[in-house]
Amino acid sequence: MSETKSRGGEYAVRGAERGRVGREMRRSQGRTKVDYARRRRNAGLALIAGILLILLAAWYLDGRDEIVRGVSVGEVEVGGMTRAEARAAVEDRTAATFEEIRFGEGASTIPGERLGVGINAASAADEAFAVGREGWFGERIFERLRAYLGGVQVDPEVRYEEQAAREAVKSVAGEVYEKPQNATFRLSDDGGVEVQEAQEGRVVDQEATLANLDRALTDLRSEVPLAEGEAPKPQVTTEDIEQLRPTEVIGEYKTDFRWDSNPSRKANMKLAARAIDG
């Protein structure tokens, strides 16, 4: 009886449990399929809504007579301005900036009219207004996002007399030039030997400075960085003098010619003393 009872009771219960679990799994799978379908449908609707919003925003922005935010002409921020306002802002900045042009940190200053600097402000304003309004739809959206997030700089058409610019840079290079100084030594009052260290010279790279001038004018800046060339080296270095300088007195003699009665002999002694270098 125990076998019959066990077989009829325990096995029957297990079979019922398996049936219930199977039905629950089928219902769960059915709900999962429905959830995936709903998600795909919602995602598609969201994508369509997003595209419509972008199209609407692009249509609205294209219809406004203002330059996209984040656009600049040189270093002049013109975002949010009309083309007329941007042109006036660029012209005002040009007049104030190019009154004087400074090379280096106060190394030299020249008037802007010496270079004949001029700028096409109207063309620059038109180019700034075109940012985000040209090309296919995706390109326009990308340009607008780039302007909003990182900024877009328009380089204006700047004119200047190249020969005058070369002459100005050459003049500045002459003012800045420093001749290298050889190392030397001298005898101090107490009989010691003092070494005067060598000094490198200074020279301007004129072609690189001309490129800096062109970039500064394009950015509507009046400060032009000087490009340093390879520093001229002294012929006698500090190390040379350290090795060659005297370290002890090897001979000494003293004479007094103040009471010499021969003026010619005095003149010759002075001439020889002046000819001695150190």
C-alpha positions as CSV (number, residue, x, y, z in Angstrom):
1,M,0.0,0.0,0.0
2,S,2.9,2.4,0.7
3,E,4.1,1.9,-2.9
4,T,0.7,2.5,-4.4
5,K,0.1,5.6,-2.2
6,S,3.5,7.0,-2.9
7,R,3.2,6.5,-6.6
8,G,-0.3,7.9,-6.7
9,G,0.3,10.9,-4.4
10,E,3.9,12.2,-5.0
11,Y,4.0,11.6,-8.7
12,A,0.6,13.1,-9.3
13,V,1.6,16.3,-7.4
14,R,4.8,16.7,-9.4
15,G,2.9,16.3,-12.7
16,A,0.5,19.0,-11.7
17,E,3.3,21.3,-10.7
18,R,5.0,20.9,-14.0
19,G,1.9,21.7,-15.9
20,R,1.3,24.9,-13.9
21,V,5.0,26.0,-14.5
22,G,4.7,25.4,-18.2
23,R,1.5,27.5,-18.5
24,E,3.1,30.3,-16.5
25,M,6.2,30.3,-18.8
26,R,4.1,30.4,-21.9
27,R,2.1,33.4,-20.6
28,S,5.4,35.1,-19.7
29,Q,6.8,34.5,-23.2
30,G,3.7,35.9,-24.7
31,R,4.0,39.1,-22.5
32,T,7.7,39.4,-23.5
33,K,6.8,39.4,-27.2
34,V,4.2,42.0,-26.7
35,D,6.7,44.2,-24.7
36,Y,9.3,44.0,-27.5
37,A,6.8,45.0,-30.1
38,R,5.6,47.9,-28.0
39,R,9.1,49.1,-27.5
40,R,9.9,49.0,-31.2
41,R,6.8,50.9,-32.0
42,N,7.6,53.6,-29.3
43,A,11.1,53.9,-30.5
44,G,9.9,54.5,-34.1
45,L,7.5,57.1,-33.0
46,A,10.2,58.9,-30.9
47,L,12.5,58.9,-33.9
48,I,9.9,60.3,-36.2
49,A,9.1,63.0,-33.6
50,G,12.7,63.9,-33.2
51,I,13.2,64.3,-36.9
52,L,10.1,66.5,-37.2
53,L,11.4,68.6,-34.3
54,I,14.8,69.0,-36.0
55,L,13.2,69.9,-39.3
56,L,11.0,72.4,-37.6
57,A,14.0,74.0,-35.7
58,A,16.0,74.2,-39.0
59,W,13.1,75.8,-40.8
60,Y,12.7,78.3,-37.9
61,L,16.4,79.1,-37.7
62,D,16.7,79.5,-41.5
63,G,13.9,82.0,-41.5
64,R,15.7,84.2,-39.0
65,D,17.9,87.0,-40.2
66,E,20.6,86.4,-37.6
67,I,23.9,84.7,-37.6
68,V,24.2,81.4,-35.8
69,R,25.3,81.6,-32.2
70,G,29.0,80.8,-31.7
71,V,30.2,82.2,-35.1
72,S,33.0,84.8,-35.1
73,V,34.8,86.8,-37.8
74,G,38.4,86.7,-36.7
75,E,38.1,87.3,-33.0
76,V,35.0,89.3,-33.3
77,E,31.9,87.5,-32.0
78,V,29.0,88.1,-34.4
79,G,26.6,85.3,-33.4
80,G,23.1,86.6,-32.9
81,M,23.8,89.7,-35.1
82,T,22.3,90.5,-38.5
83,R,24.6,90.8,-41.4
84,A,24.5,94.6,-41.2
85,E,25.3,94.5,-37.5
86,A,28.1,92.1,-38.1
87,R,29.6,94.2,-40.8
88,A,29.5,97.3,-38.6
89,A,31.1,95.4,-35.7
90,V,33.9,94.1,-38.0
91,E,34.6,97.6,-39.4
92,D,34.7,99.2,-35.9
93,R,37.1,96.5,-34.7
94,T,39.3,97.0,-37.7
95,A,39.5,100.7,-37.3
96,A,40.5,100.4,-33.7
97,T,42.8,97.5,-34.0
98,F,44.9,98.5,-37.0
99,E,45.6,102.0,-35.8
100,E,48.8,100.7,-34.4
101,I,50.4,97.3,-34.9
102,R,52.8,96.0,-32.2
103,F,55.5,93.5,-32.7
104,G,56.6,91.4,-29.8
105,E,56.2,92.5,-26.2
106,G,56.7,96.2,-26.8
107,A,59.7,95.6,-29.1
108,S,58.4,97.9,-31.8
109,T,55.2,99.7,-32.9
110,I,54.2,100.8,-36.4
111,P,51.0,102.6,-37.7
112,G,48.6,100.3,-39.6
113,E,48.4,102.8,-42.5
114,R,52.0,102.1,-43.2
115,L,51.0,98.6,-44.2
116,G,47.9,99.7,-46.1
117,V,45.7,97.3,-44.2
118,G,42.2,96.8,-45.5
119,I,39.3,94.3,-45.0
120,N,36.2,93.3,-46.8
121,A,33.7,93.4,-43.9
122,A,30.6,92.9,-46.1
123,S,32.0,89.6,-47.5
124,A,33.0,88.4,-44.0
125,A,29.5,89.1,-42.7
126,D,27.9,87.2,-45.6
127,E,30.2,84.2,-45.0
128,A,29.4,84.2,-41.3
129,F,25.6,84.3,-42.1
130,A,26.0,81.3,-44.4
131,V,27.3,79.1,-41.6
132,G,24.6,76.4,-41.0
133,R,22.6,77.5,-44.0
134,E,24.4,75.8,-46.9
135,G,24.7,72.2,-48.0
136,W,22.3,69.4,-47.4
137,F,20.1,69.2,-44.3
138,G,22.5,67.0,-42.2
139,E,25.4,69.3,-43.1
140,R,23.5,72.4,-42.0
141,I,22.5,70.7,-38.7
142,F,26.2,69.6,-38.1
143,E,27.5,73.2,-38.7
144,R,25.0,74.6,-36.3
145,L,25.9,72.1,-33.6
146,R,29.6,72.8,-34.1
147,A,29.0,76.5,-33.8
148,Y,26.9,76.1,-30.6
149,L,29.3,73.7,-28.9
150,G,32.8,74.7,-30.0
151,G,32.5,77.9,-32.2
152,V,33.1,78.5,-35.8
153,Q,35.6,81.2,-36.9
154,V,35.4,82.9,-40.3
155,D,38.6,84.3,-41.7
156,P,38.0,87.6,-43.4
157,E,39.7,88.8,-46.5
158,V,42.5,91.0,-45.3
159,R,44.6,93.0,-47.8
160,Y,48.0,94.7,-47.0
161,E,51.1,95.7,-48.9
162,E,53.5,92.8,-48.7
163,Q,56.6,94.8,-49.5
164,A,55.7,97.3,-46.8
165,A,55.2,94.4,-44.4
166,R,58.6,93.0,-45.3
167,E,60.3,96.3,-44.7
168,A,58.5,96.7,-41.4
169,V,59.6,93.3,-40.2
170,K,63.2,93.9,-41.4
171,S,63.2,97.1,-39.4
172,V,61.9,95.4,-36.3
173,A,64.5,92.6,-36.7
174,G,67.3,95.3,-36.8
175,E,66.0,96.8,-33.6
176,V,65.8,93.5,-31.8
177,Y,69.1,92.0,-33.0
178,E,71.7,91.4,-30.2
179,K,75.3,90.6,-31.0
180,P,76.8,87.6,-29.1
181,Q,79.2,88.5,-26.4
182,N,82.4,86.5,-26.0
183,A,83.4,85.3,-22.5
184,T,86.4,87.1,-21.0
185,F,88.1,87.8,-17.6
186,R,89.4,90.7,-15.7
187,L,91.6,91.3,-12.8
188,S,89.9,92.6,-9.7
189,D,91.3,95.2,-7.3
190,D,92.4,92.5,-4.9
191,G,94.3,90.6,-7.5
192,G,91.7,88.0,-8.2
193,V,90.4,86.9,-11.6
194,E,86.8,87.4,-12.4
195,V,85.2,85.5,-15.4
196,Q,82.6,87.4,-17.4
197,E,80.3,84.7,-18.9
198,A,79.5,84.5,-22.6
199,Q,76.1,85.7,-23.9
200,E,74.2,84.3,-26.9
201,G,72.9,86.8,-29.4
202,R,69.3,87.3,-30.5
203,V,67.9,87.3,-34.1
204,V,64.4,87.4,-35.6
205,D,63.2,84.8,-38.1
206,Q,61.7,87.3,-40.5
207,E,59.7,84.8,-42.7
208,A,58.1,83.2,-39.6
209,T,57.3,86.7,-38.2
210,L,55.7,87.7,-41.5
211,A,53.5,84.6,-41.2
212,N,52.6,85.7,-37.7
213,L,51.7,89.1,-39.0
214,D,49.4,87.6,-41.6
215,R,47.7,85.4,-39.0
216,A,47.3,88.4,-36.6
217,L,45.7,90.6,-39.3
218,T,43.3,87.8,-40.3
219,D,42.3,87.4,-36.6
220,L,41.8,91.2,-36.4
221,R,44.5,91.4,-33.7
222,S,47.1,94.2,-33.4
223,E,49.7,92.1,-31.5
224,V,52.2,90.2,-33.7
225,P,54.4,87.6,-31.9
226,L,58.1,87.7,-32.9
227,A,59.5,84.5,-34.2
228,E,63.0,83.9,-32.7
229,G,65.6,82.6,-35.0
230,E,68.6,80.4,-34.0
231,A,70.6,82.4,-31.5
232,P,74.1,83.4,-32.7
233,K,76.8,81.7,-30.7
234,P,79.8,83.5,-29.2
235,Q,83.2,82.5,-30.5
236,V,84.7,82.3,-27.0
237,T,82.6,80.4,-24.5
238,T,82.6,80.5,-20.7
239,E,84.1,77.1,-20.6
240,D,87.0,78.3,-22.8
241,I,87.8,81.1,-20.4
242,E,87.5,78.9,-17.4
243,Q,90.3,76.7,-18.8
244,L,92.5,79.6,-20.1
245,R,92.2,82.2,-17.3
246,P,95.3,82.8,-15.2
247,T,95.3,81.3,-11.8
248,E,98.6,82.7,-10.3
249,V,101.0,85.7,-10.9
250,I,104.0,84.6,-12.9
251,G,105.7,88.0,-13.2
252,E,105.3,91.5,-11.9
253,Y,107.0,94.8,-12.7
254,K,106.2,98.4,-11.8
255,T,107.5,101.6,-13.2
256,D,106.6,105.3,-12.7
257,F,106.8,107.5,-15.8
258,R,104.9,110.5,-14.4
259,W,108.2,112.5,-13.9
260,D,109.7,111.5,-17.3
261,S,110.8,114.6,-19.0
262,N,110.3,113.2,-22.6
263,P,106.7,113.8,-23.7
264,S,107.1,111.5,-26.7
265,R,108.1,108.6,-24.5
266,K,105.0,109.3,-22.3
267,A,102.7,109.3,-25.4
268,N,104.1,106.0,-26.6
269,M,103.6,104.3,-23.2
270,K,100.0,105.5,-23.1
271,L,99.4,104.3,-26.6
272,A,100.7,100.9,-25.8
273,A,98.7,100.7,-22.6
274,R,95.5,101.5,-24.4
275,A,96.2,98.8,-27.0
276,I,96.3,96.1,-24.3
277,D,92.9,94.2,-24.1
278,G,92.5,93.0,-20.6
